[in-house]
Amino acid sequence: MYIRSTRITLPQGCISGILHWEAGKIVEILDYHQPVPIDLDVGDHRILPGIIDTHNHGTLGYGAMGFEGDVEKELRGYLKGLASQGVTGVLPTTDIHGFETAAKLADEVVDGAKVLGIHSEGPYLNRVGEKGIDTGHPDICLDDLKQMVKKAQGKLKLVALAPELPDARQAIEYLTSVNVRTAFAHSNMMFEEANEAFRWGITVSTHTANVMSGIHHRNMGGLGACLLNDDLVNEVICDGKHICNAMLELMFRMKRDPYNHFLLVSDCSNLSGAPVGKYRMMEGFPEVNITADGYCLSDTGRLCGSTMPVLKGIQNLVENVGIAMKYATRMASRNPAIVYGYPNKGVLEVGKDADLIVIDDQYRCLFTFVEGRCVYDRQREGDVFNQEFLLTHRIV
């Protein structure tokens, strides 16, 4: 297939040209005026490498955890919804009830984003954060962790936990021994404590800056430890709501070689794309409010995940923070591909997988291709929000 655009984002920057792929692999990047049979001319719309979202609980009325019905049907809808938001690869951030189905779908060709592995955020978390109410935490159980690894059938890529919990070091060392990364998450640890925990084997920080102790001029907190550790890769939500733009700029300046160490994530739930209103989330979670400016808040004002996909984070970085598109897409695509073991993904280069998206100037996804297959066409498919979700979860 040949696709032409005046704005293709390559590692070195933006070019006018033609992408040619066969059997799911990019085989040529040609001059814009090369006389070849063009299958799709997108004009001035941008072509970007497909987004790899490694922290995503749901989207567009579909959840990756807290299942209330057919797990496989829910996950297939979720993967389609992700594709409509420019995601070509994902680590569904699910619970143990979704592990087996997610592992099964990882081995299939699906009509949506490709499952590249499984992410478990918790259940061993501690810090509530600002405006929260501490409701305690489950005790770490190595037998339960071993059961998680078994159910994931080799697909578990990341487990996020609070390293101050009893037996956390044993858990980190066990997970590392079976090639599962661990992340610093929802933690009350301060600077020195966090650095000690990193030495146990932690390699990722979960939604960096959010739900961790912040930077103070007399103690750099967990956040400072995450940014000053050169061996740690940092998830970051760039919607401009979880972290203000001035703080995002400070974080990028503070981290050594930042554009190779940050991973853009969404932390979206099934409420991504939902209309303004009050909603019931899954069991055990508070009722939440979707506001007109895109926040997902409990009645106490606590942030409860995100409603905005990574594509909106890219938009915020490029349009408001001043990050070049080639760096924003590196953090959204190439970095997660490298970290989680997919060297043929996340970049538009000859020999790599034909995972790419076409977006307009409003950062809406127009087309999504996974390994050369079109898994979303906006003109043909439009909005794929799960309308049943509104009937069952919307309160007012």
GIFEN-V95779 format. One record per residue. SS is DSSP state (H for helix, E for strand, C for the rest). PHI is phi as a letter, one per 20 degrees, with the letter a starting at -180 (* if undefined). Layout:
ss=SS phi=PHI
ss=SS phi=PHI
//
This chain:
ss=C phi=*
ss=E phi=d
ss=E phi=c
ss=E phi=d
ss=E phi=b
ss=E phi=e
ss=E phi=c
ss=E phi=d
ss=E phi=e
ss=E phi=d
ss=C phi=g
ss=C phi=e
ss=E phi=p
ss=E phi=e
ss=E phi=c
ss=E phi=e
ss=E phi=a
ss=E phi=c
ss=E phi=e
ss=E phi=c
ss=E phi=c
ss=E phi=c
ss=C phi=l
ss=C phi=n
ss=E phi=c
ss=E phi=f
ss=E phi=d
ss=E phi=b
ss=E phi=c
ss=E phi=d
ss=E phi=f
ss=C phi=g
ss=C phi=e
ss=C phi=f
ss=C phi=f
ss=C phi=c
ss=C phi=f
ss=C phi=f
ss=C phi=e
ss=E phi=b
ss=E phi=d
ss=C phi=d
ss=C phi=m
ss=C phi=e
ss=C phi=f
ss=E phi=f
ss=E phi=d
ss=E phi=c
ss=E phi=f
ss=C phi=f
ss=E phi=f
ss=E phi=d
ss=E phi=e
ss=E phi=e
ss=E phi=b
ss=E phi=b
ss=C phi=e
ss=E phi=r
ss=E phi=a
ss=C phi=l
ss=C phi=n
ss=E phi=d
ss=E phi=d
ss=C phi=d
ss=C phi=a
ss=C phi=m
ss=C phi=f
ss=C phi=d
ss=C phi=b
ss=C phi=f
ss=H phi=f
ss=H phi=f
ss=H phi=f
ss=H phi=f
ss=H phi=f
ss=H phi=f
ss=H phi=f
ss=H phi=f
ss=H phi=f
ss=H phi=f
ss=H phi=f
ss=H phi=f
ss=H phi=g
ss=H phi=f
ss=C phi=d
ss=C phi=n
ss=E phi=e
ss=E phi=d
ss=E phi=b
ss=E phi=b
ss=E phi=d
ss=E phi=g
ss=E phi=e
ss=C phi=c
ss=C phi=d
ss=H phi=f
ss=H phi=f
ss=H phi=d
ss=H phi=f
ss=H phi=f
ss=H phi=f
ss=H phi=f
ss=H phi=f
ss=H phi=f
ss=H phi=f
ss=H phi=f
ss=C phi=e
ss=C phi=d
ss=C phi=e
ss=C phi=d
ss=C phi=e
ss=C phi=r
ss=C phi=f
ss=E phi=e
ss=E phi=f
ss=E phi=d
ss=E phi=q
ss=E phi=c
ss=E phi=c
ss=E phi=d
ss=E phi=e
ss=C phi=n
ss=C phi=e
ss=C phi=e
ss=C phi=c
ss=C phi=c
ss=C phi=f
ss=C phi=e
ss=C phi=n
ss=C phi=f
ss=C phi=m
ss=C phi=e
ss=C phi=c
ss=C phi=f
ss=C phi=d
ss=C phi=n
ss=C phi=b
ss=C phi=f
ss=C phi=f
ss=C phi=f
ss=C phi=c
ss=H phi=f
ss=H phi=f
ss=H phi=f
ss=H phi=f
ss=H phi=f
ss=H phi=f
ss=H phi=g
ss=H phi=f
ss=H phi=f
ss=H phi=f
ss=H phi=f
ss=C phi=l
ss=C phi=n
ss=C phi=e
ss=E phi=f
ss=E phi=d
ss=E phi=b
ss=E phi=c
ss=E phi=e
ss=E phi=b
ss=C phi=e
ss=C phi=f
ss=C phi=e
ss=C phi=f
ss=C phi=g
ss=C phi=m
ss=H phi=f
ss=H phi=f
ss=H phi=g
ss=H phi=f
ss=H phi=f
ss=H phi=f
ss=H phi=f
ss=H phi=f
ss=H phi=f
ss=H phi=f
ss=C phi=d
ss=C phi=m
ss=C phi=d
ss=E phi=f
ss=E phi=d
ss=E phi=c
ss=E phi=f
ss=C phi=b
ss=C phi=l
ss=E phi=c
ss=C phi=e
ss=C phi=g
ss=C phi=e
ss=H phi=g
ss=H phi=f
ss=H phi=f
ss=H phi=f
ss=H phi=f
ss=H phi=f
ss=H phi=f
ss=H phi=f
ss=H phi=f
ss=C phi=f
ss=C phi=p
ss=C phi=f
ss=C phi=c
ss=E phi=c
ss=E phi=d
ss=C phi=f
ss=C phi=k
ss=C phi=g
ss=C phi=n
ss=C phi=e
ss=C phi=l
ss=E phi=b
ss=C phi=f
ss=C phi=e
ss=C phi=e
ss=E phi=c
ss=C phi=f
ss=C phi=d
ss=E phi=b
ss=C phi=f
ss=H phi=m
ss=H phi=f
ss=H phi=f
ss=H phi=f
ss=H phi=f
ss=H phi=f
ss=H phi=e
ss=H phi=e
ss=C phi=e
ss=C phi=f
ss=C phi=e
ss=C phi=e
ss=E phi=d
ss=E phi=d
ss=E phi=f
ss=E phi=b
ss=E phi=e
ss=C phi=d
ss=C phi=f
ss=C phi=n
ss=C phi=d
ss=C phi=f
ss=C phi=c
ss=C phi=f
ss=H phi=f
ss=H phi=f
ss=H phi=f
ss=H phi=g
ss=H phi=f
ss=H phi=f
ss=H phi=f
ss=H phi=f
ss=H phi=f
ss=H phi=f
ss=C phi=f
ss=C phi=f
ss=C phi=l
ss=H phi=f
ss=H phi=f
ss=H phi=d
ss=C phi=c
ss=E phi=d
ss=E phi=c
ss=E phi=f
ss=E phi=c
ss=C phi=d
ss=C phi=l
ss=E phi=f
ss=C phi=d
ss=C phi=f
ss=C phi=e
ss=C phi=f
ss=C phi=n
ss=C phi=f
ss=C phi=f
ss=C phi=g
ss=E phi=q
ss=E phi=d
ss=E phi=c
ss=C phi=e
ss=C phi=e
ss=C phi=f
ss=C phi=g
ss=C phi=n
ss=C phi=d
ss=C phi=f
ss=C phi=f
ss=E phi=c
ss=E phi=c
ss=E phi=e
ss=C phi=e
ss=C phi=f
ss=C phi=e
ss=C phi=n
ss=C phi=e
ss=E phi=d
ss=E phi=c
ss=E phi=f
ss=C phi=f
ss=C phi=e
ss=C phi=n
ss=C phi=f
ss=E phi=f
ss=C phi=c
ss=C phi=m
ss=E phi=d
ss=C phi=d
ss=C phi=d
ss=C phi=f
ss=H phi=g
ss=H phi=g
ss=H phi=f
ss=H phi=f
ss=H phi=f
ss=H phi=g
ss=H phi=f
ss=H phi=f
ss=H phi=f
ss=H phi=e
ss=H phi=d
ss=H phi=d
ss=C phi=n
ss=C phi=e
ss=C phi=f
ss=H phi=g
ss=H phi=f
ss=H phi=e
ss=H phi=f
ss=H phi=f
ss=H phi=f
ss=H phi=f
ss=H phi=e
ss=H phi=c
ss=H phi=f
ss=H phi=f
ss=H phi=f
ss=H phi=f
ss=H phi=f
ss=H phi=g
ss=C phi=d
ss=C phi=n
ss=C phi=c
ss=C phi=f
ss=C phi=e
ss=C phi=c
ss=C phi=n
ss=C phi=b
ss=C phi=e
ss=C phi=b
ss=C phi=g
ss=C phi=n
ss=C phi=e
ss=E phi=f
ss=C phi=e
ss=C phi=d
ss=E phi=b
ss=E phi=c
ss=E phi=d
ss=E phi=c
ss=C phi=e
ss=C phi=f
ss=C phi=e
ss=C phi=m
ss=C phi=e
ss=E phi=f
ss=E phi=d
ss=E phi=b
ss=E phi=c
ss=E phi=d
ss=E phi=d
ss=C phi=l
ss=C phi=n
ss=E phi=e
ss=E phi=f
ss=E phi=d
ss=E phi=b
ss=E phi=c
ss=H phi=g
ss=H phi=f
ss=H phi=e
ss=H phi=d
ss=C phi=m
ss=C phi=f
ss=C phi=d
ss=C phi=f
ss=C phi=f
ss=H phi=f
ss=H phi=f
ss=H phi=f
ss=H phi=f
ss=H phi=f
ss=H phi=e
ss=H phi=c
ss=E phi=e
ss=C phi=e
ss=C phi=b
//
